[in-house]
């Protein structure tokens, strides 16, 4: 009877080492363990870098693709809205291309005003006036004695933060503009969410 010898672990480790040597990739230099950007010279090794802008003279930048990165910020507490836009959520993002998504619930807690309020919201880069996305809704009169009038609003859009900037803050802004006999106070934003998914490239139509 022949005796079987199991060596799967040895074979796997040997294969991985051989692959690393064959490609010449500096694995120890891979930022966060994710191989996304690299630099190469003709006939030379491939060098992993944090960004494609880190290549030296004579090296060619390579975007190898890889796992996406997600960033998220969320709070459930209330932020009071008024006629001037206020920040209800924000994210600081490093250079790169992103798909953004924001969501917020608006509640009218004013049980005395008999009118409605106009609520505009937008996503933009902090310190700029150009909206990545914007939308609005009408929040009706609160139901006196039974509960608030509320509705949720969603925004989304693409953004690219250049490497020359380094990083940028994306913010979600909302305001409350009361209509005739509408609530001048006690309109709040709650369950505020802002998320960003980093992608290799963006094709905006």
C-alpha positions in Angstrom: 0.0 0.0 0.0 1.3 3.4 -1.0 1.5 6.1 1.7 0.1 9.5 0.8 1.9 12.6 2.1 0.0 15.9 2.3 2.0 19.0 1.4 -0.6 21.6 0.4 0.8 24.4 2.6 4.4 24.0 1.5 3.3 24.0 -2.2 1.1 27.1 -1.8 3.8 29.0 0.0 6.4 28.0 -2.5 4.1 29.0 -5.4 3.4 32.4 -3.9 7.1 33.1 -3.3 7.9 32.1 -6.9 5.2 34.4 -8.3 6.5 37.3 -6.2 10.1 36.8 -7.5 8.9 36.3 -11.1 7.0 39.6 -11.2 9.7 41.6 -9.3 7.1 43.5 -7.3 8.3 45.1 -4.0 5.6 43.6 -1.9 6.9 45.1 1.4 6.3 48.6 -0.1 2.6 48.1 -0.9 0.6 50.8 1.0 -2.1 49.2 3.2 -1.4 45.9 1.6 -3.4 46.9 -1.5 -1.6 46.9 -4.9 -3.4 49.7 -6.8 -0.6 52.0 -8.1 2.8 51.1 -9.2 5.9 52.5 -11.1 7.9 50.6 -13.6 11.1 51.0 -15.7 11.7 49.2 -19.0 13.2 45.8 -18.1 13.2 46.7 -14.4 11.2 45.8 -11.4 7.7 47.0 -10.6 7.6 49.3 -7.5 4.4 49.7 -5.5 3.5 53.3 -4.5 0.7 55.1 -2.7 -0.3 57.2 -5.8 0.6 57.3 -9.4 2.2 60.7 -8.8 5.0 59.1 -6.7 6.9 57.7 -9.7 10.4 59.0 -10.3 11.9 60.3 -13.5 12.2 57.5 -16.0 9.5 55.4 -14.4 6.1 54.8 -16.0 3.0 55.1 -13.8 0.7 52.0 -13.8 -2.8 51.8 -12.5 -3.3 48.2 -11.7 -6.9 48.4 -10.4 -7.7 46.7 -7.2 -10.1 46.8 -4.3 -12.4 49.8 -3.9 -12.2 51.9 -0.7 -15.3 53.2 1.0 -15.7 56.2 3.4 -18.8 56.8 5.4 -20.1 59.3 8.0 -23.4 59.1 9.8 -25.2 60.7 12.8 -28.8 60.2 14.0 -29.0 63.3 16.2 -30.9 66.5 15.2 -29.3 69.5 13.4 -31.6 72.6 13.4 -32.2 74.1 10.0 -32.8 77.8 9.1 -32.8 80.0 6.1 -29.0 79.8 5.7 -27.6 76.4 4.6 -25.9 74.4 7.4 -23.6 71.4 7.2 -25.4 68.2 8.3 -22.7 65.7 7.3 -19.1 65.7 5.9 -16.3 63.5 4.8 -12.5 64.2 4.4 -11.3 62.3 1.3 -7.8 61.8 -0.1 -7.0 62.5 -3.8 -8.9 60.2 -6.1 -12.2 59.6 -7.9 -15.4 58.9 -6.0 -19.1 58.1 -6.3 -20.9 60.0 -3.5 -24.2 59.3 -1.9 -26.0 61.3 0.8 -29.2 60.8 2.7 -31.0 62.9 5.3 -34.4 62.8 7.0 -36.1 66.2 7.5 -38.6 66.7 10.3 -41.0 69.5 11.0 -41.4 69.6 14.8 -43.2 73.0 14.8 -46.8 72.1 15.9 -48.0 75.7 15.9 -47.2 76.9 12.3 -49.9 75.9 9.9 -47.9 76.2 6.7 -45.1 74.2 5.1 -41.4 74.7 4.5 -39.2 74.5 1.4 -36.0 72.4 2.1 -33.1 72.5 -0.4 -30.1 70.2 0.1 -26.8 69.9 -1.8 -23.5 68.1 -1.9 -20.3 70.2 -2.6 -16.6 70.5 -1.9 -16.2 72.6 1.2 -15.1 76.1 0.4 -16.6 76.1 -3.1 -20.0 77.1 -4.4 -20.4 74.5 -7.2 -22.9 71.8 -6.3 -22.1 68.2 -7.1 -25.8 67.4 -6.7 -28.8 69.3 -5.4 -32.4 68.7 -4.8 -35.3 69.9 -2.6 -38.6 69.0 -1.1 -41.6 70.5 0.7 -42.2 69.4 4.3 -45.8 69.9 5.2 -47.4 71.1 8.4 -46.7 69.0 11.5 -49.6 66.9 12.7 -50.5 68.7 16.0 -50.6 66.4 18.9 -49.7 63.3 17.0 -46.2 63.7 15.6 -43.9 65.5 13.2 -44.2 65.8 9.5 -41.1 64.3 7.9 -39.6 63.0 4.7 -36.2 61.7 3.5 -34.1 63.2 0.8 -31.2 61.6 -1.2 -28.4 63.0 -3.3 -25.6 61.4 -5.3 -22.9 62.4 -7.8 -19.3 61.8 -9.0 -16.3 63.8 -7.9 -12.6 63.8 -8.6 -10.1 65.3 -6.1 -6.8 66.0 -7.8 -3.5 64.9 -6.4 -2.3 68.5 -6.3 -5.0 69.2 -3.7 -4.0 66.2 -1.6 -7.3 65.9 0.2 -10.7 67.7 0.3 -13.7 67.8 2.5 -17.1 66.9 1.0 -20.1 68.3 2.8 -23.9 67.8 2.7 -25.8 71.1 3.3 -29.5 71.8 4.0 -31.7 74.8 4.7 -35.3 75.4 5.7 -37.2 78.3 3.9 -40.7 78.6 5.4 -43.5 79.3 3.0 -46.5 81.4 4.0 -47.4 80.7 7.6 -44.7 78.0 7.6 -42.4 77.0 10.5 -39.6 79.5 11.2 -38.2 77.2 13.9 -38.0 73.6 14.9 -37.2 72.1 11.5 -34.4 69.6 11.9 -32.2 67.2 9.9 -31.7 63.8 11.4 -30.4 60.3 10.4 -27.7 62.0 8.3 -25.5 59.9 6.1 -22.7 60.6 3.6 -20.8 57.9 1.9 -18.0 57.8 -0.8 -16.8 54.8 -2.8 -13.4 55.3 -4.5 -13.1 54.0 -8.0 -10.2 53.6 -10.5 -11.8 55.9 -13.2 -14.9 57.9 -13.8 -16.7 58.2 -17.1 -19.3 61.0 -16.7 -21.9 61.2 -19.5 
